[in-house]
Amino acid sequence: MTARVELVGLATAHRFAAGDDLATALLDAVASAGLELRDGDVVCVASKVVSLVEDALHPLPAGDPKDARRRLARDLAVRVVADTPGVLVVETPHGFVCANGGIDASNVPGDDVALLLPDDPDASADRLRRAIGERTGRRVGVIVTDTFGRPWRLGQTEVALGVAGTPALRDERGGTDLQGRTLEVTVAAIADEVAAAADLVRTKASGTPFVLVRGLPGGAAGTGRDLLRPAASDAFRAGGPTVAEHAVTSRRTIRRFLPEPVDHGVIEAAVRAATTAPAPHHARPWRFVRLTPPTRGRLLDAMAAQWRTDLAADGTDPAVIERRIARSDAVLRDAPELLAPFVVLDAAHDYPDTRRTIAERDLFMLSGGAALQNLQVVLAAHGLGTAWISSTAFCAPTVRDVLGLEPTWQPLGMLAVGHPAGQPPAREPADVADLLLER
């Protein structure tokens, strides 16, 4: 082990563009600092300049630049890890898990483009390492770095995306600690530690894309890919039972919404989750109709007319009828999105007796309830509120007539969706003593 490591920020006035010679810019920065490279030195290089030189610009989708960057990150992602109002965390094709796919919209030429991460950071690091060696005769290591956030902790730090000519990990498993106990899990992320240390001698506005690190211990060269955790050992990917419990119990009925629109991609994600519900005969009997404003108005008007007729026939006071309709309209007419869920009975078996026919229909309706729960849980996980209102179930012929649907489409109520105008108080855990029975 070395007892001393030296860090030197290498500033440059050069503004990088596609096709620039990165090695020349780096060596000029070294010379301007009055230094010469030595064998064993490691140079940390900001991924932004690597991406600029490699022309990793990508057009942004139309619309607000911040929202466009999120949409682009979602489109390019291998997997969406977390989608919240504050941040979209995805897994990139490289295997990195980071906010907005590492897409950068600052200091790029124009408001309609964004800068992606280097296509292959390990290859980028190795090309620069070989170019430096050819021009100086020195054996140096190169680490391509980028800024990542961290679970459970505030602030960002630099991590190693690409590594060449220097160790990525230090595996101490099988060794012993000071007490002589065998180490079983200690694997130090050397390249990440070096990348983080490099950020101590530069800021985002300092014009210092390179940092020279001198005095590091040697070892077998690694790669950035060595630092990626395999999916099989990723506890965050698995989540665990407490995560599932939180996801389910965080779903609450929300009846007041902010006017801001709902991302259609989130609705699609929730519908995909809904389709994982169990269903009879391996069918997919669920349908979710997204009501556009004109259709919403026609449907709610027709449902209100039917409701008035039914309540009047019950002898309900007219003032009470209007109050009940107004309470329902305050949610269904004002929600940013309104979904009409259905179960389609086309795949239901036709039995000759009433008992089994009713049981078959009930199974399909139960499946619809499971899909509806899945939908609401995922929407809640995305920070959206929902209010399930059962009204369509009481006027199924009216709903089918307005929407032009077949008689086999059975409505499951209405689902209002939007960003909550406020959060309800925390839910008290249920006492299951009277709910979980034994016989």
C-alpha positions in Angstrom: 0.0 0.0 0.0 1.1 3.6 -0.7 1.0 6.1 2.1 0.7 9.1 -0.1 -1.4 10.0 -3.2 -1.2 13.2 -5.1 -4.1 14.8 -7.1 -3.5 17.6 -9.6 -6.4 19.2 -11.5 -5.5 19.9 -15.1 -7.5 22.8 -16.4 -7.9 23.7 -20.1 -9.4 26.5 -22.0 -10.2 24.2 -24.9 -13.9 23.7 -25.6 -14.4 20.2 -26.9 -16.3 19.2 -30.1 -16.8 16.1 -32.2 -13.6 14.8 -33.7 -11.2 16.6 -31.3 -7.9 14.9 -30.4 -8.5 14.1 -26.7 -5.0 12.9 -26.1 -3.5 16.1 -27.4 -5.8 18.2 -25.2 -4.8 16.1 -22.2 -1.0 16.3 -22.9 -1.3 20.1 -23.4 -3.0 20.4 -20.1 -0.3 18.4 -18.4 2.4 20.6 -20.0 0.6 23.7 -19.0 0.6 22.5 -15.4 4.4 22.2 -15.6 4.3 18.4 -15.3 5.3 15.3 -17.2 3.5 12.0 -17.1 5.2 9.1 -15.3 4.8 5.4 -15.4 2.0 4.4 -13.0 0.1 7.7 -13.2 -3.6 7.6 -13.6 -5.6 10.2 -15.4 -9.3 10.8 -14.6 -11.2 12.2 -17.6 -14.8 13.6 -17.3 -17.2 11.6 -19.4 -18.7 14.8 -20.8 -15.5 15.6 -22.9 -15.3 12.0 -24.0 -18.9 12.2 -25.2 -18.4 15.5 -26.9 -15.3 14.2 -28.8 -17.2 11.0 -29.8 -20.2 13.1 -30.9 -22.7 11.4 -28.5 -25.3 14.1 -29.1 -28.9 13.0 -29.5 -32.0 15.0 -30.5 -34.4 15.7 -27.7 -38.1 15.0 -28.1 -40.3 18.0 -28.6 -41.6 19.9 -25.5 -40.2 21.1 -22.2 -36.4 20.3 -22.2 -36.6 18.8 -18.7 -39.5 16.5 -19.5 -37.9 15.7 -22.9 -34.8 14.5 -21.2 -36.8 12.2 -19.0 -38.7 10.8 -22.0 -35.5 10.2 -23.9 -34.0 8.5 -20.9 -37.0 6.2 -20.7 -36.9 5.5 -24.4 -33.2 4.5 -24.3 -33.3 2.6 -21.0 -33.0 -1.1 -20.6 -35.1 -0.9 -17.4 -36.9 1.8 -15.4 -35.7 1.4 -11.8 -37.6 4.3 -10.2 -39.9 6.9 -11.7 -40.8 9.7 -9.3 -41.8 13.4 -9.8 -38.3 14.4 -8.7 -36.1 11.9 -10.7 -36.2 9.1 -13.2 -33.7 6.4 -12.4 -33.0 3.9 -15.2 -30.6 1.2 -16.1 -28.7 2.1 -19.3 -27.6 -0.3 -22.0 -24.1 -0.2 -20.4 -25.6 -1.6 -17.1 -25.3 1.7 -15.2 -28.1 2.6 -12.9 -28.4 6.4 -12.7 -30.7 9.4 -12.8 -32.1 10.2 -16.3 -29.8 7.7 -17.9 -26.8 9.9 -17.4 -28.2 12.2 -20.1 -26.7 15.7 -19.9 -28.4 18.8 -21.3 -25.9 21.4 -19.9 -23.2 23.1 -22.0 -24.4 21.4 -25.3 -24.8 23.2 -28.6 -28.5 24.0 -28.7 -31.7 23.5 -26.6 -32.9 20.6 -28.8 -30.1 18.2 -28.2 -28.7 16.3 -25.2 -25.4 14.5 -24.6 -25.4 10.8 -23.9 -22.8 8.8 -22.0 -20.0 7.4 -24.1 -21.2 4.3 -26.0 -18.4 2.1 -24.6 -16.5 3.9 -21.7 -14.0 1.1 -21.3 -13.1 1.3 -25.0 -12.9 5.1 -24.7 -10.5 4.8 -21.7 -8.4 2.2 -23.5 -8.1 4.3 -26.7 -6.9 7.3 -24.7 -4.5 5.1 -22.7 -2.9 3.7 -25.9 -2.7 7.2 -27.5 -0.9 8.6 -24.5 1.5 5.6 -24.5 2.3 6.0 -28.2 3.1 9.7 -27.8 4.9 9.7 -24.4 6.2 6.1 -24.0 4.6 6.1 -20.5 2.4 3.4 -19.1 -0.6 5.3 -17.5 -4.0 4.3 -16.5 -7.2 6.1 -17.6 -10.5 6.3 -15.7 -13.5 7.9 -17.4 -15.7 9.4 -14.7 -19.2 10.7 -14.3 -21.4 12.1 -11.5 -23.9 9.8 -9.9 -26.2 10.1 -7.0 -26.3 7.4 -4.3 -29.1 5.5 -2.5 -29.8 6.6 1.0 -27.3 9.5 1.0 -27.5 13.2 -0.1 -25.1 14.6 -2.7 -23.5 13.2 -5.8 -20.0 11.7 -6.2 -17.9 10.7 -9.2 -17.8 7.1 -10.2 -15.8 5.2 -12.8 -17.6 4.4 -16.0 -14.6 3.2 -18.0 -11.3 1.9 -16.8 -8.1 1.0 -18.6 -4.5 0.2 -17.4 -5.4 0.5 -13.7 -7.2 -1.7 -11.2 -11.0 -1.4 -10.8 -11.4 -3.5 -7.7 -9.2 -4.7 -4.8 -10.4 -8.0 -3.6 -9.3 -8.6 0.1 -11.5 -11.7 0.6 -9.5 -14.5 2.2 -7.1 -12.1 3.9 -7.3 -11.1 7.5 -8.1 -8.0 9.6 -6.0 -6.7 12.4 -7.4 -9.3 14.8 -6.6 -12.1 12.4 -10.2 -12.7 11.4 -10.7 -13.9 7.8 -12.3 -11.3 5.5 -15.3 -12.6 3.7 -16.9 -9.7 1.8 -14.3 -6.9 1.5 -13.9 -5.9 -2.2 -12.9 -2.2 -2.5 -14.1 -0.3 -5.5 -10.7 1.3 -6.2 -11.6 3.0 -9.5 -14.7 4.6 -8.0 -12.7 5.8 -5.0 -10.1 7.4 -7.4 -12.9 9.0 -9.4 -14.4 10.4 -6.3 -11.1 11.7 -5.1 -10.4 13.4 -8.4 -13.5 15.6 -7.9 -11.8 17.2 -4.8 -9.6 19.3 -7.1 -12.2 20.5 -9.6 -15.7 21.9 -9.8 -18.2 21.8 -12.7 -17.4 25.4 -13.7 -13.6 25.1 -13.3 -12.8 24.0 -16.8 -10.9 21.0 -15.4 -11.9 17.9 -17.3 -8.7 16.0 -16.4 -7.2 15.1 -13.1 -3.8 13.5 -12.6 -3.6 11.0 -9.8 -0.1 10.0 -8.8 1.1 7.5 -6.2 -1.6 4.8 -6.5 -0.6 1.2 -5.9 -0.3 -1.0 -8.9 -2.2 -4.2 -9.6 -3.9 -6.1 -12.4 -5.7 -3.7 -14.7 -9.5 -3.8 -14.6 -12.5 -2.4 -16.5 -15.5 -0.4 -15.7 -17.6 -3.4 -16.4 -15.9 -5.1 -13.4 -17.8 -2.6 -11.1 -21.3 -3.6 -12.3 -23.2 -5.6 -9.8 -24.6 -8.8 -11.3 -28.4 -8.9 -11.3 -28.5 -12.1 -9.2 -26.9 -10.3 -6.2 -28.7 -7.0 -6.6 -30.9 -6.6 -3.4 -32.4 -3.4 -4.7 -33.6 -5.1 -7.9 -35.3 -7.8 -5.8 -36.9 -5.3 -3.5 -38.0 -7.7 -0.8 -41.3 -8.1 1.1 -41.2 -4.8 2.9 -40.9 -2.9 -0.4 -44.0 -4.8 -1.8 -45.9 -4.1 1.4 -45.1 -0.4 1.2 -46.1 -0.2 -2.4 -49.5 -1.7 -1.7 -50.3 0.2 1.5 -49.2 3.5 0.0 -52.1 3.4 -2.4 -54.7 5.9 -1.1 -57.9 7.3 -2.4 -57.3 10.9 -3.6 -60.3 13.1 -4.6 -58.5 16.4 -5.2 -55.9 16.8 -7.9 -53.5 19.4 -9.2 -54.2 20.7 -12.7 -50.8 19.5 -14.1 -51.0 16.8 -16.8 -50.2 13.1 -16.2 -47.4 11.5 -18.2 -49.0 9.1 -20.6 -46.0 6.8 -20.3 -46.8 6.3 -16.6 -50.4 5.3 -17.5 -49.0 2.8 -20.0 -46.6 1.4 -17.4 -49.5 1.0 -14.9 -51.7 -0.8 -17.5 -48.8 -3.2 -18.2 -48.6 -4.0 -14.5 -52.4 -4.5 -14.5 -52.1 -7.2 -17.1 -50.0 -9.4 -14.6 -53.2 -10.1 -12.6 -54.4 -13.6 -12.5 -57.3 -14.4 -14.9 -59.4 -17.5 -15.7 -58.4 -19.7 -18.7 -55.1 -17.7 -19.3 -57.3 -14.9 -20.7 -56.5 -11.2 -20.7 -60.0 -10.0 -20.1 -59.1 -6.4 -18.9 -59.6 -3.2 -20.8 -58.9 0.4 -19.7 -60.6 3.1 -21.7 -58.9 6.5 -21.4 -61.7 9.0 -21.7 -61.0 12.1 -23.8 -62.7 15.4 -22.7 -65.6 15.2 -25.2 -66.3 11.6 -24.4 -66.0 12.1 -20.7 -68.6 14.9 -20.8 -71.1 12.8 -22.8 -70.6 9.8 -20.6 -70.9 11.6 -17.3 -74.0 13.5 -18.5 -75.7 10.2 -19.5 -74.7 8.5 -16.2 -76.0 11.5 -14.2 -79.4 11.2 -16.1 -79.6 7.5 -15.3 -78.6 8.1 -11.7 -81.3 10.8 -11.3 -83.9 8.4 -12.6 -82.8 5.6 -10.3 -82.7 7.8 -7.2 -86.0 9.4 -8.0 -87.6 6.0 -8.2 -86.1 5.2 -4.8 -88.0 8.3 -3.5 -84.8 10.2 -2.8 -85.2 13.9 -2.2 -84.2 15.9 -5.3 -81.8 18.2 -3.3 -80.1 15.1 -2.0 -79.8 13.7 -5.5 -78.1 16.8 -6.8 -75.7 16.9 -3.9 -74.6 13.3 -4.5 -74.2 13.9 -8.2 -72.2 17.1 -7.5 -69.8 15.2 -5.1 -69.2 12.6 -7.8 -68.7 15.3 -10.6 -66.2 17.2 -8.4 -63.9 14.2 -8.8 -64.7 12.7 -12.2 -65.1 15.9 -14.2 -62.0 17.7 -12.8 -59.5 14.8 -12.7 -56.6 15.3 -15.2 -57.2 11.7 -16.4 -60.2 9.5 -16.3 -60.0 5.8 -17.0 -63.0 3.4 -17.4 -61.9 -0.1 -16.6 -63.8 -3.2 -17.9 -63.7 -6.9 -17.9 -64.6 -8.5 -21.2 -66.4 -11.8 -20.8 -65.8 -13.2 -24.3 -63.5 -15.9 -22.9 -65.9 -17.0 -20.2 -67.2 -20.6 -20.5 -70.9 -21.0 -21.1 -72.4 -23.5 -18.6 -75.9 -25.0 -18.9 -76.8 -24.2 -15.3 -77.1 -20.8 -13.6 -74.9 -21.7 -10.6 -71.8 -22.3 -12.6 -72.5 -19.5 -15.0 -72.7 -17.0 -12.1 -69.5 -18.5 -10.6 -67.7 -18.1 -14.0 -68.7 -14.5 -14.3 -67.7 -13.8 -10.7 -64.2 -15.2 -11.4 -63.7 -12.8 -14.3 -64.9 -9.9 -12.2 -62.5 -10.9 -9.4 -59.7 -10.9 -12.0 -60.8 -7.4 -13.0 -60.5 -6.3 -9.4 -57.0 -7.7 -9.1 -56.0 -5.8 -12.3 -57.5 -2.6 -11.0 -55.5 -2.9 -7.8 -52.3 -3.5 -9.7 -53.0 -0.4 -11.8 -53.6 1.8 -8.7 -50.6 0.5 -6.8 -48.2 1.3 -9.7 -49.8 4.7 -10.2 -49.3 5.4 -6.5 -45.7 4.3 -6.8 -45.2 7.0 -9.5 -46.5 9.6 -7.1 -50.0 9.8 -8.6 -53.3 9.7 -6.7 -56.4 7.7 -7.8 -60.0 7.6 -6.8 -62.0 4.5 -7.7 -65.7 5.3 -8.0 -68.1 2.5 -8.6 -70.7 4.4 -10.6 -70.4 2.7 -14.0 -71.2 -0.6 -12.5 -74.7 0.6 -11.7 -75.5 1.8 -15.3 -73.6 -0.7 -17.5 -76.0 -0.4 -20.5 -75.7 3.4 -20.5 -71.9 3.1 -20.4 -71.8 0.6 -23.2 -74.2 2.7 -25.3 -72.2 5.9 -25.0 -68.8 4.2 -25.7 -70.1 1.9 -28.4 -69.1 -1.3 -26.6 -70.4 -4.9 -26.9 -72.7 -6.4 -24.2 -69.8 -8.7 -23.0 -67.9 -5.6 -21.7 -68.6 -5.3 -17.9 -67.7 -1.9 -16.4 -65.7 -1.9 -13.1 -66.4 1.7 -12.0 -64.4 4.7 -12.9 -60.8 5.7 -12.0 -59.8 9.3 -11.6 -56.0 9.9 -11.9 -53.9 12.9 -11.2 -51.2 14.5 -9.1 -52.6 14.8 -5.5 -53.5 18.3 -4.3 -52.6 17.1 -0.8 -51.6 13.9 1.0 -54.0 12.1 3.4 -52.7 11.4 6.9 -50.7 8.2 7.4 -52.8 5.0 7.4 -52.9 3.2 10.7 -52.0 -0.5 10.3 -55.1 -2.7 10.2 -55.8 -5.1 13.1 -56.3 -8.4 11.3 -57.5 -10.3 14.3 -61.1 -10.3 13.0 -60.1 -10.5 9.4 -57.8 -13.6 9.4 -59.8 -16.6 10.5 -59.0 -20.2 11.2 -61.4 -23.2 11.0 
